[in-house]
């Protein structure tokens, strides 16, 4: 059996037609579940509705960091909604720090990074309170900051999605027992291939981050969970682990991490 789970995608960002196509395809491609992460309150509401309509969809609720911070009132409204619905989610996410947004502003000293850190810490506290995993957008220089917060609050279940960072930070993530996930760019990005070599298969998942699009053999294609099969094959080659074992380990990692029931 070559079962897969898409450990991180934005299903709510697809058109209704494409959502139906993806859901219809899941059994055929042996994708048992998709973890659909949220970007803001409306996104949370949509992902909740999708999970109620399609049993394969497991929602995570959060606030994507690569956007302007909402007002204090909007943030409190989001936190209040998540508190009311937290039993319906499998994780807090997607949350983290705005690496790309800050980079676009040439790391302007006036960028309000402290506000993003405060919001992230509140999400971390909620993950701890509700005993939920946390899905993180934390790459390069931001990752050590996030690790500091996770360690401060004794977080045990953290998923660094599409992680990129130096060897020392990667090792820190592994030593803490956290997980990273790999997208289809593992087929052509040497940086990601190097990451796969460093990380134990037992602390790895696979994702698409759809609808984000990829290059190489997937250039111009709508991002679909079926692309994960190519990722698993490449991971198997890099790790020099039998393909069947690679499938089994990656699926079990995600299934157990998110406490999925089907």
C-alpha positions, 0 to 999 in steps of 0.5 A: 500500500502506498498511502500518503497524507498531504501534511500541509495545504491551503485547500480553502484557497482553491476554487470550488471546482478544483476542491471537488476534483481534489477530493474526488481523486483522493481515494484513487491516489491513496491519499487518506487525509489532507491537513488544510491550514488557515490564513485568517478568520475567514480561512478558518471558517472555510476550512472548518466547513470543508472538514464537515463536508469531507471526512478526509479534510482535517483543519488547522486554525491560525493566522499566516504571518506573511501579511499585515497584522490585523488590528488588536480587535480582529486578533482577539476575535480570531482567538475567541473563534478558535477557542470556541472551535478548538475541538474541531481542529487537529492543530494550530496553524499556519502560524509563525514569523514573516520572513519573506514580508520582512525581506521584501522591506529590506529588513527595515528596522521599523518593521513591527516584528515584535508584534508578530512574535507576540501573536505567535507566542499567544498561539503557542500558549494555546497549543500548549493549553489545548494539547494540540500540535503547532504548524509553523512558518519559520525559516532561515533566521526566524527559525531560532527565534521560534525554537526559543519560544517553543522551548520556553513553553515546553512545546513537544509537538511542532511541525516546521512546514517546508523548512529551510535553514542552516545545519545547526538550526535543523539539528536543533529542531531534530534534537527537540523531537520536532518534525519537518515536511518536504514539498515537491521541490525536493525533486529539483532543489539541492537545498531541500535534498540536503535537508532530507539527507540530514533529517531522520525519516522518522521526523519527516512528513510530506506536503504540497503547500497547495495551491503554491505551484512548482517547477520542473516536471510540475511546471504549469500544473495545478498543485495536487496531492498526487505530486507527493508520490514523486516526493516520496520516491525522491526521498526514498532514493536520497535516504537509500531506504526501500520505497515501501518503507519510506511510504509507511514511515511518512504516512505513520509519522503524519497519522500519529502526529496529528492523531488522525482517526481515518 
